[in-house]
Amino acid sequence: MSLVKTWYTPEAAADKFGIQLPQLMAWVEEGLVRAEQEGHKVVRVNIDDVRIEVESMVNRS
């Protein structure tokens, strides 16, 4: 069992990494970041996936 929190609200994940929420939601739409939805609303994102995308974005710049 993991003791690390792996699912964050989209807002909390964006704040944690200093990225814009629209960027995060674009990654969700592209299937790069796993997400849990309630209806059509994204309520949680996988922070490990977000970390990978942020690292990739930093390495490209």
Predicted model as a PDB file, atoms N, CA, C, CB and O in Angstrom, pLDDT in the B-factor column:
MODEL        1                                                                  
ATOM      1  N   MET A   1       0.837  -1.175   0.000  1.00 53.00           N  
ATOM      2  CA  MET A   1       0.000   0.000   0.000  1.00 53.00           C  
ATOM      3  C   MET A   1       0.887   1.245   0.000  1.00 53.00           C  
ATOM      4  CB  MET A   1      -0.955  -0.006   1.214  1.00 53.00           C  
ATOM      5  O   MET A   1       1.842   1.350   0.770  1.00 53.00           O  
ATOM      6  N   SER A   2       0.554   2.161  -0.863  1.00 59.00           N  
ATOM      7  CA  SER A   2       1.315   3.396  -0.974  1.00 59.00           C  
ATOM      8  C   SER A   2       0.910   4.375   0.121  1.00 59.00           C  
ATOM      9  CB  SER A   2       1.115   4.028  -2.356  1.00 59.00           C  
ATOM     10  O   SER A   2      -0.273   4.535   0.420  1.00 59.00           O  
ATOM     11  N   LEU A   3       1.892   5.020   0.706  1.00 66.00           N  
ATOM     12  CA  LEU A   3       1.625   6.029   1.720  1.00 66.00           C  
ATOM     13  C   LEU A   3       1.644   7.435   1.130  1.00 66.00           C  
ATOM     14  CB  LEU A   3       2.641   5.922   2.846  1.00 66.00           C  
ATOM     15  O   LEU A   3       1.421   8.415   1.841  1.00 66.00           O  
ATOM     16  N   VAL A   4       1.910   7.532  -0.168  1.00 72.00           N  
ATOM     17  CA  VAL A   4       1.990   8.813  -0.845  1.00 72.00           C  
ATOM     18  C   VAL A   4       0.662   9.081  -1.543  1.00 72.00           C  
ATOM     19  CB  VAL A   4       3.169   8.839  -1.855  1.00 72.00           C  
ATOM     20  O   VAL A   4       0.090   8.196  -2.180  1.00 72.00           O  
ATOM     21  N   LYS A   5       0.186  10.308  -1.414  1.00 85.00           N  
ATOM     22  CA  LYS A   5      -1.048  10.694  -2.084  1.00 85.00           C  
ATOM     23  C   LYS A   5      -0.781  10.766  -3.586  1.00 85.00           C  
ATOM     24  CB  LYS A   5      -1.582  12.059  -1.540  1.00 85.00           C  
ATOM     25  O   LYS A   5       0.120  11.483  -4.022  1.00 85.00           O  
ATOM     26  N   THR A   6      -1.560  10.026  -4.380  1.00 94.00           N  
ATOM     27  CA  THR A   6      -1.313   9.999  -5.819  1.00 94.00           C  
ATOM     28  C   THR A   6      -2.413  10.656  -6.640  1.00 94.00           C  
ATOM     29  CB  THR A   6      -1.142   8.586  -6.270  1.00 94.00           C  
ATOM     30  O   THR A   6      -2.235  10.865  -7.840  1.00 94.00           O  
ATOM     31  N   TRP A   7      -3.531  10.984  -6.034  1.00 96.00           N  
ATOM     32  CA  TRP A   7      -4.631  11.624  -6.760  1.00 96.00           C  
ATOM     33  C   TRP A   7      -4.927  12.972  -6.127  1.00 96.00           C  
ATOM     34  CB  TRP A   7      -5.900  10.730  -6.762  1.00 96.00           C  
ATOM     35  O   TRP A   7      -5.164  13.067  -4.923  1.00 96.00           O  
ATOM     36  N   TYR A   8      -4.912  14.006  -6.946  1.00 97.00           N  
ATOM     37  CA  TYR A   8      -5.139  15.383  -6.503  1.00 97.00           C  
ATOM     38  C   TYR A   8      -6.280  15.977  -7.325  1.00 97.00           C  
ATOM     39  CB  TYR A   8      -3.838  16.248  -6.645  1.00 97.00           C  
ATOM     40  O   TYR A   8      -6.574  15.515  -8.427  1.00 97.00           O  
ATOM     41  N   THR A   9      -6.914  17.007  -6.772  1.00 98.00           N  
ATOM     42  CA  THR A   9      -7.849  17.764  -7.595  1.00 98.00           C  
ATOM     43  C   THR A   9      -7.030  18.435  -8.692  1.00 98.00           C  
ATOM     44  CB  THR A   9      -8.662  18.821  -6.742  1.00 98.00           C  
ATOM     45  O   THR A   9      -5.843  18.694  -8.495  1.00 98.00           O  
ATOM     46  N   PRO A  10      -7.633  18.719  -9.831  1.00 98.00           N  
ATOM     47  CA  PRO A  10      -6.875  19.391 -10.890  1.00 98.00           C  
ATOM     48  C   PRO A  10      -6.259  20.715 -10.428  1.00 98.00           C  
ATOM     49  CB  PRO A  10      -7.775  19.641 -12.085  1.00 98.00           C  
ATOM     50  O   PRO A  10      -5.127  21.037 -10.789  1.00 98.00           O  
ATOM     51  N   GLU A  11      -7.004  21.470  -9.636  1.00 98.00           N  
ATOM     52  CA  GLU A  11      -6.504  22.757  -9.151  1.00 98.00           C  
ATOM     53  C   GLU A  11      -5.285  22.577  -8.247  1.00 98.00           C  
ATOM     54  CB  GLU A  11      -7.607  23.503  -8.398  1.00 98.00           C  
ATOM     55  O   GLU A  11      -4.303  23.310  -8.366  1.00 98.00           O  
ATOM     56  N   ALA A  12      -5.355  21.602  -7.347  1.00 98.00           N  
ATOM     57  CA  ALA A  12      -4.238  21.345  -6.436  1.00 98.00           C  
ATOM     58  C   ALA A  12      -3.008  20.858  -7.201  1.00 98.00           C  
ATOM     59  CB  ALA A  12      -4.642  20.311  -5.373  1.00 98.00           C  
ATOM     60  O   ALA A  12      -1.884  21.243  -6.881  1.00 98.00           O  
ATOM     61  N   ALA A  13      -3.218  20.020  -8.203  1.00 98.00           N  
ATOM     62  CA  ALA A  13      -2.092  19.516  -9.003  1.00 98.00           C  
ATOM     63  C   ALA A  13      -1.440  20.651  -9.784  1.00 98.00           C  
ATOM     64  CB  ALA A  13      -2.564  18.407  -9.972  1.00 98.00           C  
ATOM     65  O   ALA A  13      -0.214  20.738  -9.844  1.00 98.00           O  
ATOM     66  N   ALA A  14      -2.243  21.514 -10.377  1.00 98.00           N  
ATOM     67  CA  ALA A  14      -1.699  22.656 -11.124  1.00 98.00           C  
ATOM     68  C   ALA A  14      -0.912  23.571 -10.194  1.00 98.00           C  
ATOM     69  CB  ALA A  14      -2.833  23.449 -11.818  1.00 98.00           C  
ATOM     70  O   ALA A  14       0.172  24.034 -10.547  1.00 98.00           O  
ATOM     71  N   ASP A  15      -1.451  23.830  -9.012  1.00 98.00           N  
ATOM     72  CA  ASP A  15      -0.754  24.676  -8.035  1.00 98.00           C  
ATOM     73  C   ASP A  15       0.555  24.040  -7.586  1.00 98.00           C  
ATOM     74  CB  ASP A  15      -1.649  24.939  -6.818  1.00 98.00           C  
ATOM     75  O   ASP A  15       1.568  24.724  -7.445  1.00 98.00           O  
ATOM     76  N   LYS A  16       0.531  22.731  -7.363  1.00 96.00           N  
ATOM     77  CA  LYS A  16       1.715  22.024  -6.873  1.00 96.00           C  
ATOM     78  C   LYS A  16       2.895  22.179  -7.830  1.00 96.00           C  
ATOM     79  CB  LYS A  16       1.399  20.542  -6.670  1.00 96.00           C  
ATOM     80  O   LYS A  16       4.039  22.305  -7.393  1.00 96.00           O  
ATOM     81  N   PHE A  17       2.619  22.171  -9.125  1.00 96.00           N  
ATOM     82  CA  PHE A  17       3.689  22.241 -10.115  1.00 96.00           C  
ATOM     83  C   PHE A  17       3.826  23.602 -10.784  1.00 96.00           C  
ATOM     84  CB  PHE A  17       3.465  21.208 -11.158  1.00 96.00           C  
ATOM     85  O   PHE A  17       4.699  23.794 -11.631  1.00 96.00           O  
ATOM     86  N   GLY A  18       2.961  24.552 -10.405  1.00 96.00           N  
ATOM     87  CA  GLY A  18       3.055  25.892 -10.974  1.00 96.00           C  
ATOM     88  C   GLY A  18       2.706  25.956 -12.445  1.00 96.00           C  
ATOM     89  O   GLY A  18       3.293  26.733 -13.199  1.00 96.00           O  
ATOM     90  N   ILE A  19       1.744  25.135 -12.856  1.00 97.00           N  
ATOM     91  CA  ILE A  19       1.303  25.156 -14.254  1.00 97.00           C  
ATOM     92  C   ILE A  19      -0.114  25.700 -14.318  1.00 97.00           C  
ATOM     93  CB  ILE A  19       1.375  23.737 -14.891  1.00 97.00           C  
ATOM     94  O   ILE A  19      -0.814  25.761 -13.308  1.00 97.00           O  
ATOM     95  N   GLN A  20      -0.522  26.087 -15.494  1.00 97.00           N  
ATOM     96  CA  GLN A  20      -1.867  26.606 -15.699  1.00 97.00           C  
ATOM     97  C   GLN A  20      -2.858  25.441 -15.794  1.00 97.00           C  
ATOM     98  CB  GLN A  20      -1.927  27.488 -16.978  1.00 97.00           C  
ATOM     99  O   GLN A  20      -2.548  24.398 -16.371  1.00 97.00           O  
ATOM    100  N   LEU A  21      -4.034  25.628 -15.229  1.00 98.00           N  
ATOM    101  CA  LEU A  21      -5.057  24.589 -15.255  1.00 98.00           C  
ATOM    102  C   LEU A  21      -5.423  24.170 -16.686  1.00 98.00           C  
ATOM    103  CB  LEU A  21      -6.301  25.074 -14.524  1.00 98.00           C  
ATOM    104  O   LEU A  21      -5.592  22.976 -16.934  1.00 98.00           O  
ATOM    105  N   PRO A  22      -5.552  25.110 -17.640  1.00 98.00           N  
ATOM    106  CA  PRO A  22      -5.854  24.677 -19.025  1.00 98.00           C  
ATOM    107  C   PRO A  22      -4.802  23.727 -19.607  1.00 98.00           C  
ATOM    108  CB  PRO A  22      -5.975  25.895 -19.929  1.00 98.00           C  
ATOM    109  O   PRO A  22      -5.138  22.823 -20.373  1.00 98.00           O  
ATOM    110  N   GLN A  23      -3.528  23.931 -19.245  1.00 97.00           N  
ATOM    111  CA  GLN A  23      -2.469  23.021 -19.717  1.00 97.00           C  
ATOM    112  C   GLN A  23      -2.687  21.621 -19.163  1.00 97.00           C  
ATOM    113  CB  GLN A  23      -1.071  23.542 -19.305  1.00 97.00           C  
ATOM    114  O   GLN A  23      -2.583  20.634 -19.891  1.00 97.00           O  
ATOM    115  N   LEU A  24      -2.988  21.542 -17.878  1.00 98.00           N  
ATOM    116  CA  LEU A  24      -3.243  20.255 -17.238  1.00 98.00           C  
ATOM    117  C   LEU A  24      -4.441  19.559 -17.875  1.00 98.00           C  
ATOM    118  CB  LEU A  24      -3.477  20.442 -15.734  1.00 98.00           C  
ATOM    119  O   LEU A  24      -4.396  18.360 -18.151  1.00 98.00           O  
ATOM    120  N   MET A  25      -5.504  20.312 -18.104  1.00 98.00           N  
ATOM    121  CA  MET A  25      -6.705  19.722 -18.686  1.00 98.00           C  
ATOM    122  C   MET A  25      -6.448  19.260 -20.130  1.00 98.00           C  
ATOM    123  CB  MET A  25      -7.866  20.734 -18.647  1.00 98.00           C  
ATOM    124  O   MET A  25      -7.051  18.287 -20.585  1.00 98.00           O  
ATOM    125  N   ALA A  26      -5.572  19.943 -20.837  1.00 98.00           N  
ATOM    126  CA  ALA A  26      -5.210  19.514 -22.190  1.00 98.00           C  
ATOM    127  C   ALA A  26      -4.514  18.158 -22.131  1.00 98.00           C  
ATOM    128  CB  ALA A  26      -4.295  20.564 -22.878  1.00 98.00           C  
ATOM    129  O   ALA A  26      -4.777  17.288 -22.962  1.00 98.00           O  
ATOM    130  N   TRP A  27      -3.622  17.974 -21.145  1.00 98.00           N  
ATOM    131  CA  TRP A  27      -2.957  16.674 -20.994  1.00 98.00           C  
ATOM    132  C   TRP A  27      -3.960  15.581 -20.678  1.00 98.00           C  
ATOM    133  CB  TRP A  27      -1.894  16.737 -19.895  1.00 98.00           C  
ATOM    134  O   TRP A  27      -3.823  14.455 -21.155  1.00 98.00           O  
ATOM    135  N   VAL A  28      -4.971  15.904 -19.877  1.00 98.00           N  
ATOM    136  CA  VAL A  28      -6.021  14.926 -19.567  1.00 98.00           C  
ATOM    137  C   VAL A  28      -6.762  14.559 -20.847  1.00 98.00           C  
ATOM    138  CB  VAL A  28      -7.014  15.487 -18.501  1.00 98.00           C  
ATOM    139  O   VAL A  28      -6.984  13.379 -21.123  1.00 98.00           O  
ATOM    140  N   GLU A  29      -7.145  15.566 -21.630  1.00 97.00           N  
ATOM    141  CA  GLU A  29      -7.880  15.322 -22.879  1.00 97.00           C  
ATOM    142  C   GLU A  29      -7.059  14.502 -23.867  1.00 97.00           C  
ATOM    143  CB  GLU A  29      -8.286  16.648 -23.523  1.00 97.00           C  
ATOM    144  O   GLU A  29      -7.610  13.690 -24.610  1.00 97.00           O  
ATOM    145  N   GLU A  30      -5.747  14.710 -23.878  1.00 98.00           N  
ATOM    146  CA  GLU A  30      -4.867  13.971 -24.790  1.00 98.00           C  
ATOM    147  C   GLU A  30      -4.572  12.556 -24.290  1.00 98.00           C  
ATOM    148  CB  GLU A  30      -3.559  14.729 -24.980  1.00 98.00           C  
ATOM    149  O   GLU A  30      -3.967  11.759 -25.006  1.00 98.00           O  
ATOM    150  N   GLY A  31      -4.997  12.245 -23.069  1.00 97.00           N  
ATOM    151  CA  GLY A  31      -4.760  10.922 -22.511  1.00 97.00           C  
ATOM    152  C   GLY A  31      -3.389  10.762 -21.885  1.00 97.00           C  
ATOM    153  O   GLY A  31      -2.961   9.643 -21.604  1.00 97.00           O  
ATOM    154  N   LEU A  32      -2.695  11.872 -21.663  1.00 98.00           N  
ATOM    155  CA  LEU A  32      -1.354  11.816 -21.080  1.00 98.00           C  
ATOM    156  C   LEU A  32      -1.391  11.750 -19.557  1.00 98.00           C  
ATOM    157  CB  LEU A  32      -0.544  13.024 -21.520  1.00 98.00           C  
ATOM    158  O   LEU A  32      -0.452  11.266 -18.926  1.00 98.00           O  
ATOM    159  N   VAL A  33      -2.481  12.238 -18.973  1.00 98.00           N  
ATOM    160  CA  VAL A  33      -2.660  12.239 -17.528  1.00 98.00           C  
ATOM    161  C   VAL A  33      -3.967  11.517 -17.211  1.00 98.00           C  
ATOM    162  CB  VAL A  33      -2.664  13.698 -16.954  1.00 98.00           C  
ATOM    163  O   VAL A  33      -5.032  11.889 -17.704  1.00 98.00           O  
ATOM    164  N   ARG A  34      -3.867  10.483 -16.384  1.00 97.00           N  
ATOM    165  CA  ARG A  34      -5.069   9.757 -15.981  1.00 97.00           C  
ATOM    166  C   ARG A  34      -5.923  10.635 -15.084  1.00 97.00           C  
ATOM    167  CB  ARG A  34      -4.705   8.442 -15.260  1.00 97.00           C  
ATOM    168  O   ARG A  34      -5.413  11.431 -14.296  1.00 97.00           O  
ATOM    169  N   ALA A  35      -7.228  10.476 -15.220  1.00 98.00           N  
ATOM    170  CA  ALA A  35      -8.145  11.303 -14.443  1.00 98.00           C  
ATOM    171  C   ALA A  35      -9.368  10.495 -14.035  1.00 98.00           C  
ATOM    172  CB  ALA A  35      -8.567  12.546 -15.244  1.00 98.00           C  
ATOM    173  O   ALA A  35      -9.756   9.538 -14.705  1.00 98.00           O  
ATOM    174  N   GLU A  36      -9.962  10.900 -12.928  1.00 97.00           N  
ATOM    175  CA  GLU A  36     -11.238  10.353 -12.482  1.00 97.00           C  
ATOM    176  C   GLU A  36     -12.281  11.430 -12.721  1.00 97.00           C  
ATOM    177  CB  GLU A  36     -11.195   9.908 -10.965  1.00 97.00           C  
ATOM    178  O   GLU A  36     -12.064  12.604 -12.420  1.00 97.00           O  
ATOM    179  N   GLN A  37     -13.404  11.018 -13.260  1.00 96.00           N  
ATOM    180  CA  GLN A  37     -14.459  11.970 -13.578  1.00 96.00           C  
ATOM    181  C   GLN A  37     -15.740  11.635 -12.832  1.00 96.00           C  
ATOM    182  CB  GLN A  37     -14.717  11.997 -15.080  1.00 96.00           C  
ATOM    183  O   GLN A  37     -16.015  10.481 -12.506  1.00 96.00           O  
ATOM    184  N   GLU A  38     -16.500  12.663 -12.577  1.00 97.00           N  
ATOM    185  CA  GLU A  38     -17.870  12.528 -12.086  1.00 97.00           C  
ATOM    186  C   GLU A  38     -18.725  13.235 -13.116  1.00 97.00           C  
ATOM    187  CB  GLU A  38     -18.065  13.135 -10.619  1.00 97.00           C  
ATOM    188  O   GLU A  38     -18.712  14.462 -13.219  1.00 97.00           O  
ATOM    189  N   GLY A  39     -19.464  12.451 -13.873  1.00 95.00           N  
ATOM    190  CA  GLY A  39     -20.176  13.025 -15.010  1.00 95.00           C  
ATOM    191  C   GLY A  39     -19.156  13.441 -16.049  1.00 95.00           C  
ATOM    192  O   GLY A  39     -18.322  12.643 -16.475  1.00 95.00           O  
ATOM    193  N   HIS A  40     -19.230  14.694 -16.451  1.00 93.00           N  
ATOM    194  CA  HIS A  40     -18.274  15.215 -17.441  1.00 93.00           C  
ATOM    195  C   HIS A  40     -17.187  16.047 -16.791  1.00 93.00           C  
ATOM    196  CB  HIS A  40     -18.996  16.050 -18.490  1.00 93.00           C  
ATOM    197  O   HIS A  40     -16.358  16.631 -17.489  1.00 93.00           O  
ATOM    198  N   LYS A  41     -17.174  16.114 -15.467  1.00 97.00           N  
ATOM    199  CA  LYS A  41     -16.215  16.949 -14.752  1.00 97.00           C  
ATOM    200  C   LYS A  41     -15.050  16.110 -14.233  1.00 97.00           C  
ATOM    201  CB  LYS A  41     -16.902  17.682 -13.589  1.00 97.00           C  
ATOM    202  O   LYS A  41     -15.255  15.072 -13.604  1.00 97.00           O  
ATOM    203  N   VAL A  42     -13.832  16.564 -14.501  1.00 97.00           N  
ATOM    204  CA  VAL A  42     -12.626  15.921 -13.967  1.00 97.00           C  
ATOM    205  C   VAL A  42     -12.498  16.333 -12.507  1.00 97.00           C  
ATOM    206  CB  VAL A  42     -11.335  16.319 -14.791  1.00 97.00           C  
ATOM    207  O   VAL A  42     -12.411  17.521 -12.196  1.00 97.00           O  
ATOM    208  N   VAL A  43     -12.486  15.343 -11.608  1.00 98.00           N  
ATOM    209  CA  VAL A  43     -12.422  15.656 -10.179  1.00 98.00           C  
ATOM    210  C   VAL A  43     -11.077  15.308  -9.553  1.00 98.00           C  
ATOM    211  CB  VAL A  43     -13.517  14.925  -9.448  1.00 98.00           C  
ATOM    212  O   VAL A  43     -10.723  15.869  -8.516  1.00 98.00           O  
ATOM    213  N   ARG A  44     -10.316  14.392 -10.160  1.00 98.00           N  
ATOM    214  CA  ARG A  44      -9.005  14.019  -9.653  1.00 98.00           C  
ATOM    215  C   ARG A  44      -8.100  13.653 -10.813  1.00 98.00           C  
ATOM    216  CB  ARG A  44      -9.110  12.853  -8.655  1.00 98.00           C  
ATOM    217  O   ARG A  44      -8.540  13.100 -11.821  1.00 98.00           O  
ATOM    218  N   VAL A  45      -6.811  13.977 -10.644  1.00 98.00           N  
ATOM    219  CA  VAL A  45      -5.796  13.600 -11.635  1.00 98.00           C  
ATOM    220  C   VAL A  45      -4.668  12.862 -10.935  1.00 98.00           C  
ATOM    221  CB  VAL A  45      -5.249  14.851 -12.387  1.00 98.00           C  
ATOM    222  O   VAL A  45      -4.423  13.062  -9.745  1.00 98.00           O  
ATOM    223  N   ASN A  46      -3.990  12.014 -11.677  1.00 98.00           N  
ATOM    224  CA  ASN A  46      -2.878  11.246 -11.123  1.00 98.00           C  
ATOM    225  C   ASN A  46      -1.628  12.113 -11.114  1.00 98.00           C  
ATOM    226  CB  ASN A  46      -2.637   9.942 -11.935  1.00 98.00           C  
ATOM    227  O   ASN A  46      -1.153  12.552 -12.161  1.00 98.00           O  
ATOM    228  N   ILE A  47      -1.108  12.351  -9.926  1.00 97.00           N  
ATOM    229  CA  ILE A  47       0.019  13.280  -9.768  1.00 97.00           C  
ATOM    230  C   ILE A  47       1.304  12.735 -10.396  1.00 97.00           C  
ATOM    231  CB  ILE A  47       0.254  13.571  -8.286  1.00 97.00           C  
ATOM    232  O   ILE A  47       2.156  13.511 -10.826  1.00 97.00           O  
ATOM    233  N   ASP A  48       1.447  11.423 -10.451  1.00 97.00           N  
ATOM    234  CA  ASP A  48       2.639  10.847 -11.089  1.00 97.00           C  
ATOM    235  C   ASP A  48       2.644  11.156 -12.580  1.00 97.00           C  
ATOM    236  CB  ASP A  48       2.699   9.319 -10.860  1.00 97.00           C  
ATOM    237  O   ASP A  48       3.692  11.463 -13.146  1.00 97.00           O  
ATOM    238  N   ASP A  49       1.483  11.077 -13.218  1.00 97.00           N  
ATOM    239  CA  ASP A  49       1.371  11.409 -14.639  1.00 97.00           C  
ATOM    240  C   ASP A  49       1.660  12.888 -14.865  1.00 97.00           C  
ATOM    241  CB  ASP A  49      -0.029  11.053 -15.171  1.00 97.00           C  
ATOM    242  O   ASP A  49       2.328  13.258 -15.830  1.00 97.00           O  
ATOM    243  N   VAL A  50       1.152  13.729 -13.967  1.00 98.00           N  
ATOM    244  CA  VAL A  50       1.405  15.169 -14.076  1.00 98.00           C  
ATOM    245  C   VAL A  50       2.898  15.433 -13.961  1.00 98.00           C  
ATOM    246  CB  VAL A  50       0.629  15.956 -12.986  1.00 98.00           C  
ATOM    247  O   VAL A  50       3.450  16.210 -14.740  1.00 98.00           O  
ATOM    248  N   ARG A  51       3.554  14.803 -13.009  1.00 97.00           N  
ATOM    249  CA  ARG A  51       4.991  14.985 -12.808  1.00 97.00           C  
ATOM    250  C   ARG A  51       5.761  14.617 -14.087  1.00 97.00           C  
ATOM    251  CB  ARG A  51       5.484  14.127 -11.612  1.00 97.00           C  
ATOM    252  O   ARG A  51       6.678  15.336 -14.485  1.00 97.00           O  
ATOM    253  N   ILE A  52       5.397  13.520 -14.717  1.00 97.00           N  
ATOM    254  CA  ILE A  52       6.073  13.091 -15.945  1.00 97.00           C  
ATOM    255  C   ILE A  52       5.914  14.141 -17.039  1.00 97.00           C  
ATOM    256  CB  ILE A  52       5.520  11.735 -16.425  1.00 97.00           C  
ATOM    257  O   ILE A  52       6.877  14.455 -17.737  1.00 97.00           O  
ATOM    258  N   GLU A  53       4.718  14.682 -17.194  1.00 97.00           N  
ATOM    259  CA  GLU A  53       4.477  15.684 -18.238  1.00 97.00           C  
ATOM    260  C   GLU A  53       5.210  16.991 -17.942  1.00 97.00           C  
ATOM    261  CB  GLU A  53       2.976  15.950 -18.379  1.00 97.00           C  
ATOM    262  O   GLU A  53       5.729  17.625 -18.861  1.00 97.00           O  
ATOM    263  N   VAL A  54       5.260  17.399 -16.683  1.00 97.00           N  
ATOM    264  CA  VAL A  54       5.987  18.614 -16.319  1.00 97.00           C  
ATOM    265  C   VAL A  54       7.477  18.418 -16.589  1.00 97.00           C  
ATOM    266  CB  VAL A  54       5.745  18.980 -14.827  1.00 97.00           C  
ATOM    267  O   VAL A  54       8.124  19.305 -17.147  1.00 97.00           O  
ATOM    268  N   GLU A  55       8.030  17.267 -16.201  1.00 97.00           N  
ATOM    269  CA  GLU A  55       9.447  16.999 -16.474  1.00 97.00           C  
ATOM    270  C   GLU A  55       9.734  17.006 -17.964  1.00 97.00           C  
ATOM    271  CB  GLU A  55       9.863  15.658 -15.872  1.00 97.00           C  
ATOM    272  O   GLU A  55      10.758  17.531 -18.401  1.00 97.00           O  
ATOM    273  N   SER A  56       8.838  16.426 -18.743  1.00 95.00           N  
ATOM    274  CA  SER A  56       9.001  16.407 -20.188  1.00 95.00           C  
ATOM    275  C   SER A  56       8.963  17.825 -20.753  1.00 95.00           C  
ATOM    276  CB  SER A  56       7.913  15.543 -20.838  1.00 95.00           C  
ATOM    277  O   SER A  56       9.754  18.159 -21.635  1.00 95.00           O  
ATOM    278  N   MET A  57       8.059  18.655 -20.258  1.00 92.00           N  
ATOM    279  CA  MET A  57       7.937  20.038 -20.707  1.00 92.00           C  
ATOM    280  C   MET A  57       9.215  20.819 -20.366  1.00 92.00           C  
ATOM    281  CB  MET A  57       6.698  20.711 -20.061  1.00 92.00           C  
ATOM    282  O   MET A  57       9.699  21.605 -21.180  1.00 92.00           O  
ATOM    283  N   VAL A  58       9.751  20.602 -19.178  1.00 91.00           N  
ATOM    284  CA  VAL A  58      10.972  21.302 -18.763  1.00 91.00           C  
ATOM    285  C   VAL A  58      12.154  20.864 -19.615  1.00 91.00           C  
ATOM    286  CB  VAL A  58      11.268  21.045 -17.273  1.00 91.00           C  
ATOM    287  O   VAL A  58      12.974  21.692 -20.013  1.00 91.00           O  
ATOM    288  N   ASN A  59      12.246  19.576 -19.894  1.00 93.00           N  
ATOM    289  CA  ASN A  59      13.366  19.057 -20.695  1.00 93.00           C  
ATOM    290  C   ASN A  59      13.329  19.558 -22.133  1.00 93.00           C  
ATOM    291  CB  ASN A  59      13.353  17.535 -20.688  1.00 93.00           C  
ATOM    292  O   ASN A  59      14.373  19.671 -22.775  1.00 93.00           O  
ATOM    293  N   ARG A  60      12.144  19.859 -22.641  1.00 90.00           N  
ATOM    294  CA  ARG A  60      12.014  20.370 -24.015  1.00 90.00           C  
ATOM    295  C   ARG A  60      12.454  21.820 -24.127  1.00 90.00           C  
ATOM    296  CB  ARG A  60      10.576  20.237 -24.493  1.00 90.00           C  
ATOM    297  O   ARG A  60      12.852  22.266 -25.203  1.00 90.00           O  
ATOM    298  N   SER A  61      12.387  22.560 -23.023  1.00 79.00           N  
ATOM    299  CA  SER A  61      12.707  24.000 -23.103  1.00 79.00           C  
ATOM    300  C   SER A  61      14.166  24.274 -22.843  1.00 79.00           C  
ATOM    301  CB  SER A  61      11.868  24.787 -22.116  1.00 79.00           C  
ATOM    302  O   SER A  61      14.593  25.428 -22.874  1.00 79.00           O  
TER     303      SER A  61                                                      
ENDMDL                                                                          
END                                                                             
